[in-house]
Structure formats: structure tokens, C-alpha cells
Amino acid sequence: MTIWLLFGEAVDLGLENSGQADSTVYDPTKYYNFLIGMNSRLDTMQAAILNVKMNYLPEWNQARQRLSQRYSVLLAETNLLDKLCPQTVLQNAESVYHLYVVTCEERAALTSFLGKQGIATGIYYPVPLHLQKVYQLGKHDLGYKLGDLPVSEWLCQRTMALPLFPEMTEEQQDYIIQSIKEFYSKR
């Protein structure tokens, strides 16, 4: 029996009868979860810094919104909307665009190409929630298998985030769009 102490309470992870070869609960890959819990590491120094940064948040959010709108315009102007589909925002809603997420069919090849151009991209949810090991083991088993939630699975294989930060320049954005255009011109 594998017992872990979480929040002062002993928890049986139920890994022994899961078919897993060992009782490893940590996977070095960032988005594979074996435990239910939270990550809360805000100390007083970080809180003090964040308290000051909160004053800048509206300005940073406006910059992200402006840059995201510009990304969408550039994708349309360069005829890339048939290759990259940006996230949509519901009517009467507003996004602060913490990320600029697009959906594309050739994610692995595109992220590799952009990486060689010095452009970092992000893949934030490569494994859908229902396929996370933590929800396939023991008392937390949801009973889902591959194919049960096809839209979630489809999106997890195709979404990626383009670089976006409040201090981003238009020149940097132009370079990213030109690099994406170059990638698709070779296809």
C-alpha cells in the first residue's frame, strides 16, 4: 500500500492495483498528474512583490489585448487563418489573453520549426483531464478511456500558444507571423 501524507492526512493512492509497474507518483513531465492536490508556494516576499505588480495589471492586460487583436489581424492579412485558428471570445465577454492560443493541424512540426527560429511556443494541456493517471486510478477513477471525450482529445493534440507578453514589440510579432508564413509556404 502506498501512503502519502497530504495536508496532514494519510492518503492511500491506490497505485498497487492499478496495473502500473511501480508506485511512482511523480512524473518529471510537467502535465502528467498522479496526485490530486494544490501547489501553493506564495511566501511573504512574493506576496509583497505581487502586491506592487497589481498596480500594473490593468495596463498589462490592455497590452495583451491589443497584441492579441493585432495577432488576429496579421493572421487574417497573411491568409493564415486556414492554418491557425485563434481562440474565440464570446459576445459580451472580454479576454485578458494571458495566452494567445491557436489550433493547428501540424503542431509538432510548427513548434519545432519556430523553435529553430528562436521562437518559443507553449503547449499547456497535452493530456486531457479525463486521461490523467490520477483520474484512472483507485478511488478517483472516473471510468473514462481514450475516445470517450473526442473534442477534448482533439484540442489537446492541436492547441498551442504563440508568444505573448505585455512588452512585446510589433517587430517581434511581425517576425513570428513571417516565420509561421515561411513554415506553411514550404508545405
KOLROPA-942665 format. One line per field, with one value per residue (C-alpha): residue number from 1; x, y, z; residue in one letter. Coordinates in nm, 4 decimals. Layout:
BEGIN
resi <- c(NUM ...)
px <- c(X ...)
py <- c(Y ...)
pz <- c(Z ...)
resn <- c(a ...)
***
This chain:
BEGIN
resi <- c(1 2 3 4 5 6 7 8 9 10 11 12 13 14 15 16 17 18 19 20 21 22 23 24 25 26 27 28 29 30 31 32 33 34 35 36 37 38 39 40 41 42 43 44 45 46 47 48 49 50 51 52 53 54 55 56 57 58 59 60 61 62 63 64 65 66 67 68 69 70 71 72 73 74 75 76 77 78 79 80 81 82 83 84 85 86 87 88 89 90 91 92 93 94 95 96 97 98 99 100 101 102 103 104 105 106 107 108 109 110 111 112 113 114 115 116 117 118 119 120 121 122 123 124 125 126 127 128 129 130 131 132 133 134 135 136 137 138 139 140 141 142 143 144 145 146 147 148 149 150 151 152 153 154 155 156 157 158 159 160 161 162 163 164 165 166 167 168 169 170 171 172 173 174 175 176 177 178 179 180 181 182 183 184 185 186 187)
px <- c(0.0000 0.1365 0.0564 0.1395 0.0916 -0.1018 -0.2300 -0.1610 -0.3791 -0.2623 -0.3860 -0.3839 -0.3146 -0.4371 -0.1474 -0.0750 -0.3756 -0.3671 -0.1656 0.1189 0.4535 0.5704 0.4265 0.5807 0.3730 0.5933 0.6464 0.9109 0.6942 0.5025 0.1470 0.1075 -0.0642 -0.0618 -0.1882 -0.4852 -0.3754 -0.2670 0.0539 0.0641 0.4063 0.3347 0.5629 0.5517 0.8267 0.6431 0.3180 0.4801 0.6162 0.2813 0.1050 0.3127 0.2656 -0.1132 -0.0987 0.0281 -0.2145 -0.4774 -0.2056 -0.0509 -0.3914 -0.4637 -0.1283 -0.2060 -0.5488 -0.4004 -0.1300 -0.3829 -0.6076 -0.3023 -0.2144 -0.5651 -0.5399 -0.1967 -0.3163 -0.6059 -0.3892 -0.1365 -0.4057 -0.3032 -0.6482 -0.6989 -0.3881 -0.4129 -0.7442 -0.7207 -0.9327 -1.2684 -1.4173 -1.7882 -2.0064 -2.0399 -1.7246 -1.3687 -1.0431 -0.7232 -0.5357 -0.2999 -0.2112 -0.2730 -0.3895 -0.4308 -0.5388 -0.3406 -0.3114 0.0701 0.1516 0.4628 0.6240 0.5290 0.6581 0.9821 1.0261 0.9505 1.1915 1.4684 1.3819 1.4276 1.0529 0.9256 0.5729 0.3711 0.1704 -0.0227 -0.2629 -0.1267 -0.3222 -0.6946 -0.8193 -1.0118 -0.6939 -0.4731 -0.3458 -0.4826 -0.8353 -0.7756 -0.6517 -0.8102 -1.0969 -1.0608 -1.1094 -1.3612 -1.4027 -1.3088 -1.0854 -0.9312 -1.2096 -1.4726 -1.4309 -1.3160 -1.3370 -1.1126 -0.8690 -0.8680 -0.7951 -0.5187 -0.3383 -0.3711 -0.3612 -0.0514 0.0219 0.2158 0.4466 0.2599 0.3724 0.2893 0.6303 0.6216 0.7028 0.5273 0.8588 0.8700 0.5131 0.5876 0.8829 0.6642 0.3954 0.6545 0.8117 0.4737 0.4097 0.7507 0.6695 0.3442 0.4957 0.7159 0.4161)
py <- c(0.0000 0.3445 0.6070 0.9748 1.2462 1.5305 1.8256 1.6333 1.3421 0.9953 0.9135 0.5767 0.6465 0.3037 0.2500 -0.1137 -0.2497 -0.0022 -0.2140 0.0335 -0.1468 0.0553 0.3049 0.6114 0.9155 1.1792 1.2118 1.4638 1.5718 1.8776 1.7952 1.4378 1.4325 1.1404 1.3222 1.5413 1.8447 2.2010 2.3884 2.6852 2.8386 3.2068 3.3356 3.6861 3.8219 3.7026 3.8434 4.1843 4.1894 4.0806 4.3471 4.6120 4.4442 4.4506 4.8246 4.7458 4.4632 4.6721 4.8226 4.4804 4.3300 4.6112 4.5492 4.1761 4.2537 4.4959 4.2476 3.9637 4.1705 4.2506 3.8792 3.8077 4.0868 3.9676 3.6077 3.7279 3.9606 3.6849 3.4279 3.2035 3.1661 2.8454 2.7061 2.8583 2.9110 3.1583 3.1285 3.2994 3.5226 3.5044 3.8057 4.0411 3.8886 4.0094 3.8150 3.9420 3.6999 3.5591 3.3331 3.3634 3.0128 2.8797 2.5443 2.3897 2.0519 2.0391 2.1467 1.9336 2.0372 2.4036 2.4264 2.2587 2.4988 2.8038 2.6811 2.6729 3.0346 3.1267 3.1468 2.9696 2.8348 2.6728 2.3542 2.3785 2.0867 1.7956 1.5399 1.5932 1.5815 1.2577 1.0767 1.1954 0.8982 1.0449 1.0044 0.6497 0.5024 0.3908 0.5825 0.8739 0.6591 0.8411 0.5423 0.7288 0.5908 0.7219 0.8173 0.8967 1.2762 1.3251 1.7055 1.7413 1.4871 1.6607 2.0001 1.8657 1.7403 2.0651 2.3709 2.5796 2.9274 3.1840 3.4175 3.6979 3.9350 4.2984 4.4309 4.2508 4.4763 4.4829 4.3848 4.0708 3.9894 4.0509 3.8115 3.5417 3.5775 3.5818 3.2672 3.0937 3.2039 3.0657 2.7324 2.6956 2.8157 2.5033 2.2703)
pz <- c(0.0000 -0.0958 0.1664 0.1279 0.3828 0.2211 0.4202 0.7409 0.6332 0.5275 0.1785 0.0037 -0.3630 -0.4675 -0.7064 -0.6233 -0.8081 -1.0919 -1.3307 -1.3009 -1.2751 -0.9754 -0.7327 -0.8906 -0.8108 -0.9715 -1.3412 -1.4498 -1.7413 -1.6346 -1.7370 -1.6177 -1.2823 -1.0430 -0.7337 -0.6565 -0.4623 -0.4998 -0.5479 -0.3160 -0.2638 -0.2097 0.0614 0.2117 -0.0172 -0.3289 -0.1903 -0.1361 -0.4916 -0.6365 -0.4336 -0.6137 -0.9526 -0.9095 -0.9822 -1.3320 -1.4113 -1.5975 -1.8195 -1.8881 -1.9679 -2.2151 -2.3834 -2.4147 -2.5587 -2.8124 -2.9150 -2.9397 -3.1647 -3.3760 -3.3991 -3.5274 -3.7867 -3.9011 -3.9319 -4.1482 -4.3602 -4.4295 -4.5140 -4.2259 -4.0708 -4.2683 -4.0949 -3.7458 -3.5736 -3.2838 -2.9729 -2.9855 -2.7213 -2.6547 -2.7288 -2.4334 -2.2846 -2.2620 -2.2507 -2.0940 -2.3215 -2.0652 -2.3593 -2.7335 -2.8130 -3.1650 -3.3018 -3.5852 -3.7542 -3.7697 -3.4156 -3.3613 -3.6900 -3.6456 -3.2879 -3.3943 -3.6860 -3.4729 -3.2080 -3.4685 -3.5491 -3.1824 -3.1150 -2.8051 -2.8092 -2.5339 -2.5204 -2.1982 -2.1879 -2.3922 -2.1875 -2.1311 -1.7747 -1.8175 -1.9329 -1.6474 -1.4447 -1.1224 -1.2615 -1.3830 -1.0549 -0.7314 -0.5762 -0.8196 -1.1315 -1.3497 -1.5798 -1.8969 -2.1699 -2.4885 -2.7295 -2.4664 -2.4953 -2.8562 -2.8651 -2.5598 -2.7018 -3.0420 -2.8852 -2.6617 -2.9725 -3.1671 -2.9408 -2.8829 -2.7545 -2.9516 -2.7603 -2.5862 -2.3147 -2.2417 -2.3507 -2.6868 -2.9811 -3.3153 -3.4758 -3.2642 -3.3595 -3.7277 -3.7060 -3.5523 -3.8186 -4.1001 -3.9571 -3.9464 -4.3041 -4.4055 -4.2403 -4.4324 -4.7609 -4.7563 -4.7141)
resn <- c(m t i w l l f g e a v d l g l e n s g q a d s t v y d p t k y y n f l i g m n s r l d t m q a a i l n v k m n y l p e w n q a r q r l s q r y s v l l a e t n l l d k l c p q t v l q n a e s v y h l y v v t c e e r a a l t s f l g k q g i a t g i y y p v p l h l q k v y q l g k h d l g y k l g d l p v s e w l c q r t m a l p l f p e m t e e q q d y i i q s i k e f y s k r)
***
